[in-house]
Structures are given as C-alpha cells and as structure tokens.
Amino acid sequence: MKQQLLDQLSVLLEEAELDLLDLELATQEMTVVRADGVASCLRQRSECYQRLRETMEEADRIAEEDESGALKLAMNPAVNFDDVPEEVQPLFEQRLALNAIICRILALEKQAVGHIELEREKLLRQIRENNEGQSAKASRFLGAVKNDGDRVFFPAKSKQI
C-alpha cells in the first residue's frame, strides 16, 4: 500500500513539475512581452496555477493516507533531509526540485513586474504625446462643432460660419 501511495505521489510531483515549468516559461515571457501580450501571459499563468493547485491538493490528500506520516514528512520541503525516512527520500528530493523552480519563478516575477512598469510608462508617454499634439487639439475643436448639412455652427453660441 505504501509503495502504491509513493508511486502516486511521484507521478503527481512530476505533473506539478511540468506545471511549474510552464509557469516559469509564461513568467519569463512576461519579462519581454509588449503591453498587448501581457493579458495572454497572465491567462496562461492563471491556468498553470489552477492545474498546480489541483495537483498539489491531490498530492496532499494522498500523503494524508499514509498512517506512518513518512509521506507527509517527505512532502514538506522545510524538513531536514536527515529526518526523512530513507524509503521516501527520492520523493523528498522531487519536492525540493519543485522549490528550486519556484525560486526561479519568484526571481522572474520581479523582472516581469519591472518590465510591465516600463511598458506602462511607454504607453502613458504615447498617450500624453497624442493628447498634446497638434492633431489632438484640432480633433477637440472639431468635436465641439456640429455640422448640419450645409452649415457648420457652434451649438452653445449658435453662431454660424
């Protein structure tokens, strides 16, 4: 029974690793993507998080089934390696490998936030330039003018041109 649980957990941790690698790729893409691609990256990250959450909840549920507590101990990356029973140490190492990927993702997230802020500043600068340019002033003027066929007039003053 314990070997079967160990095998199930190992498979789930492999799935979690794939989800984390997908998450890492999506996060890495966010460090270089243009502003219009951020939403797609965030959607991809959200999907990865959802799959990862489901996988880890299933792994925790399976670890709880072990009466000895060894599997639960192996799933806790904060435990000292020497405290983990020898038969579940490969599982513990798998769990530690997940933490290594998580650390890389956290470092990438800081870079992604910085990049998104730069993209935001570029967009705001473009908006300001467009609103302050000659064409922006003309379009505001034309927006205030009404055209009723042959005549153009200003509705507030009712002066005809």
C-alpha positions as CSV (number, residue, x, y, z in Angstrom):
1,M,0.0,0.0,0.0
2,K,2.7,2.5,0.9
3,Q,4.6,1.8,-2.3
4,Q,1.5,2.5,-4.3
5,L,1.0,5.8,-2.5
6,L,4.6,6.6,-3.0
7,D,4.3,5.9,-6.8
8,Q,1.1,8.0,-7.0
9,L,2.8,10.9,-5.2
10,S,5.8,10.6,-7.5
11,V,3.6,10.9,-10.6
12,L,1.8,13.9,-9.1
13,L,5.0,15.7,-8.4
14,E,6.2,15.1,-12.0
15,E,2.9,16.7,-13.1
16,A,3.5,19.6,-10.7
17,E,7.0,20.0,-12.1
18,L,5.6,20.3,-15.6
19,D,3.0,22.8,-14.5
20,L,5.8,24.8,-12.7
21,L,7.9,24.7,-15.8
22,D,5.0,26.0,-17.9
23,L,4.5,28.7,-15.3
24,E,8.2,29.6,-15.5
25,L,8.0,29.9,-19.3
26,A,4.9,32.2,-19.1
27,T,6.6,34.3,-16.4
28,Q,9.8,34.5,-18.5
29,E,7.8,35.6,-21.5
30,M,6.3,38.4,-19.4
31,T,9.8,39.9,-19.0
32,V,10.0,40.6,-22.7
33,V,6.4,40.8,-24.0
34,R,4.9,44.0,-25.3
35,A,2.0,45.6,-23.4
36,D,-0.6,43.9,-25.7
37,G,0.7,40.4,-24.8
38,V,0.6,40.8,-21.0
39,A,-3.1,39.6,-20.7
40,S,-2.3,36.4,-22.7
41,C,0.6,35.7,-20.4
42,L,-1.5,36.3,-17.3
43,R,-4.2,34.0,-18.6
44,Q,-1.6,31.3,-19.2
45,R,-0.1,31.7,-15.7
46,S,-3.6,31.5,-14.2
47,E,-4.2,28.2,-16.0
48,C,-0.9,26.9,-14.7
49,Y,-1.6,27.9,-11.2
50,Q,-5.0,26.2,-11.3
51,R,-3.6,22.9,-12.5
52,L,-0.8,23.2,-10.0
53,R,-3.2,23.9,-7.1
54,E,-5.3,20.8,-8.1
55,T,-2.3,18.6,-8.4
56,M,-0.8,19.6,-5.0
57,E,-4.2,19.3,-3.3
58,E,-4.4,15.7,-4.6
59,A,-0.8,15.0,-3.5
60,D,-1.6,16.3,0.0
61,R,-4.7,14.2,0.2
62,I,-2.6,11.1,-0.8
63,A,0.1,11.9,1.7
64,E,-2.5,12.1,4.4
65,E,-3.5,8.5,3.7
66,D,-0.1,7.2,5.0
67,E,-0.5,6.3,8.7
68,S,3.2,6.4,9.3
69,G,3.4,10.1,8.4
70,A,6.5,9.5,6.3
71,L,4.9,10.7,3.0
72,K,3.6,13.8,4.7
73,L,7.1,14.4,6.0
74,A,8.6,13.9,2.6
75,M,6.1,16.4,1.1
76,N,7.3,19.1,3.5
77,P,10.3,20.9,1.9
78,A,11.2,22.6,5.2
79,V,12.1,19.4,6.9
80,N,15.8,18.4,7.4
81,F,16.9,15.7,4.9
82,D,18.2,13.5,7.8
83,D,14.7,13.5,9.4
84,V,13.1,11.9,6.3
85,P,12.9,8.1,6.2
86,E,15.2,6.6,3.6
87,E,12.4,4.9,1.6
88,V,10.8,8.3,0.9
89,Q,13.9,10.4,0.3
90,P,13.6,10.2,-3.5
91,L,10.1,11.8,-3.1
92,F,11.6,14.4,-0.8
93,E,14.2,15.2,-3.4
94,Q,11.4,15.6,-6.0
95,R,9.7,18.1,-3.7
96,L,12.9,20.0,-3.2
97,A,13.3,20.2,-7.0
98,L,9.9,21.9,-7.2
99,N,11.1,24.5,-4.7
100,A,14.1,25.3,-6.9
101,I,11.7,26.0,-9.8
102,I,9.5,28.1,-7.5
103,C,12.6,30.2,-6.5
104,R,13.4,30.8,-10.2
105,I,9.8,31.9,-10.8
106,L,9.9,34.3,-7.9
107,A,13.0,35.9,-9.3
108,L,11.5,36.1,-12.8
109,E,8.3,37.7,-11.4
110,K,10.4,40.7,-10.1
111,Q,11.8,41.1,-13.5
112,A,8.3,40.8,-15.1
113,V,6.9,43.5,-12.8
114,G,9.7,45.8,-13.8
115,H,9.2,45.2,-17.5
116,I,5.4,45.7,-17.2
117,E,6.0,49.0,-15.5
118,L,8.3,50.1,-18.3
119,E,5.7,49.1,-20.9
120,R,3.1,51.0,-18.9
121,E,5.3,54.1,-18.8
122,K,5.8,53.9,-22.6
123,L,2.0,53.7,-23.2
124,L,1.4,56.6,-20.8
125,R,4.0,58.7,-22.6
126,Q,2.5,57.9,-26.0
127,I,-1.0,58.8,-24.7
128,R,0.4,62.2,-23.4
129,E,2.1,62.9,-26.7
130,N,-1.1,62.1,-28.6
131,N,-3.2,64.3,-26.4
132,E,-0.7,67.2,-26.6
133,G,0.0,67.1,-30.3
134,Q,-1.5,69.4,-32.9
135,S,-3.9,66.8,-34.2
136,A,-5.3,66.2,-30.7
137,K,-6.2,69.9,-30.3
138,A,-7.8,70.0,-33.7
139,S,-9.9,67.0,-33.0
140,R,-11.1,68.5,-29.8
141,F,-12.1,71.6,-31.7
142,L,-13.9,69.6,-34.4
143,G,-15.7,67.6,-31.7
144,A,-17.3,70.7,-30.3
145,V,-18.5,71.8,-33.8
146,K,-21.7,70.4,-35.2
147,N,-22.4,70.1,-38.9
148,D,-26.0,70.2,-40.1
149,G,-25.5,69.7,-43.8
150,D,-24.5,73.0,-45.5
151,R,-23.7,75.0,-42.4
152,V,-21.2,74.4,-39.5
153,F,-22.2,76.0,-36.2
154,F,-21.3,76.1,-32.6
155,P,-24.3,74.9,-30.6
156,A,-23.5,76.8,-27.4
157,K,-23.3,80.2,-29.0
158,S,-25.4,79.5,-32.1
159,K,-23.0,81.4,-34.4
160,Q,-23.0,80.4,-38.0
161,I,-19.9,80.3,-40.1
